[in-house]
Amino acid sequence: MILQRTRSDLLKLGITEAKRDEAKARWDLLIAEERFKEQLSEDEQAALDNRVGSRVNPEIRRLQKKMDKKVQFFSRELEHRVRLEPVELMKYKKRHNRNTHRRRTKNANYRRNRRKRRKEEMLAKVQNIKDNKLVINLSSIPELDPKIYLYLAKGLNFVEAAKGNKEDLLFDTQDFIRKLAWRMFFKSSGRDDQPTDEIDLHAHMKPKGISHPDFSHPILDQVKTKLLGWVSNVELTTPHNNLNVQELQGKKLLLDLINKEKVFITKADKGGATLVFDFQKLVDIITAEVSDTQNYTKLNQSVEKKMEETRKKIVSTVLAHEAAGNITQKDKTNITGLNDQNNMKHNPEYRAVPPKIWPLFKVHKLSQLQIENRVTPPQRFINAAKFGPLYRLGQWSSPHLTKISRAYSGEEYILDTPHLLGQIEEFNREQTSGNLLLATLDVEALYPSINPQLALTAMTEAFVGEVVINL
């Protein structure tokens, strides 16, 4: 009777969980009955009917009280609806529908105004990006999506937050421990405190090592144990994304254009602007550059064979100079990677890779009108010979050429821009008299304009001239 009356009241209120409450009540009653039976002995089973009421009634009263509270909570709306007359009920429904419509209209207007406000803010940001020339669209696409501008404005050096790699973290930790062990090894052996007059000009050419010293110290062992234990047990979490929703959508749109080979993203030569080009236009520019026979020579063989021929020429020349006593065994190893038995070392830094070429666009030389008309800016091609066949030879020669240049140029020598700025600052600190004029000049296409024969003549004059240079 209790369950039927409660279920009836709940169904009248339109409560969907009436069946769930009924099932829970039945389950609670079953549990109460089982607990009661477990406490009865065999002799008490005969008097079960007389004693059930006294033991189960408290459970029933508790359930009844719980059900009554739920019915009482919803009873006001039920009584209100039941007491309404048909006419009053119609008025109540109209008023309820009218209020619902007003509430929905108000929420819809708020969402619409919020979307409008966000769009206006986004367009203002995009216009600021265009005015400051952070992103310049030089492609044939009339107008990129504003969200692409927001994403590209982050810059090409921007790194999106991502979950760390446990293996990379462990590798970096072990490399740090290796460097720390070598530092303590040299410190304990006294080699770190010994002064030396000899300057290693080619210290930068030493390959990165991977060996660990045969050295142990209580402090080092404690640091190693704690670091490796923490890295092995740490749980890497995914960091909060440093891109908002609009920038993520812009990234997706941009990747779709790149995968379809419609656009190509690169950086400007100066100013740090991000440029958007047609993919095919960039391919045509590079093809036209490498097709110029005055600056490039087409190989009749594969790149690998040409690189191997170049390596053999360098090795034979270096071995000849070593036999003549012009260079040392260490110099031979730094240039070619050959050990004392003239066998190639296995370190990958001694293995040459094919050079690369790519253009840098001088967008700073374009006017605002030319940028709006999508004029292709002039290019400066970069021939990246790093880790190429002649890279280590150039690294070995650079310190010697620098010493020759310093001695040959005297006070006129300028190494780079920071060196020039330092000289200007030192010049300003000095007390001067009279009218002085500081002037600079810029040579157009300086490096491509250098005549190789003229450079060799200047080097020969520096070697055989009156200036004495001790290498």
Buried (B, 14 or more C-beta within 10 A) or exposed (E): EBBEEBBEBBEBBEBEEBEEBBEEBEEBBEEBBEEBEEEBEEEEEEEEEEEBEEBBEEBBEEBBEBBBEBBEEBBEEBEEEEEBEEEEEEEEEEEEEEEEEEEEEEEEEEEEEEEEEEEEEBEEBBEEBBEEBBBBBBBEBEEBBBBBBBBBBBEEEEEEEEEEEEEEBBEEBBEEBBEBBBEBBBEEEEEEEEEEEEEEBBEEBEEEEEEEEEEEEEEBEEBBEEBBEEBEEEEEEEEEEEBEEBBBBBBEBBEEBEEEEBBBBBBBBEEEBBBBBBBEBBEEBBEEBEEEEEEEEEEEEEEEEBBBEBBEEBBEEBBEBBEEEEBEEEBBBBBBBBEEEEEEBEEEBBEBBEBEEEBBBBBEEBEEEBBEEBEBBEBBBEEEBEBBBBBBBEBBEBBEEEBBBEBBEEEEEEEEEEEEEEEEEEEEEEEEEEEEEEEEEEEEEEEEEEEEEEEEEBBEEBEEEEEEEEE
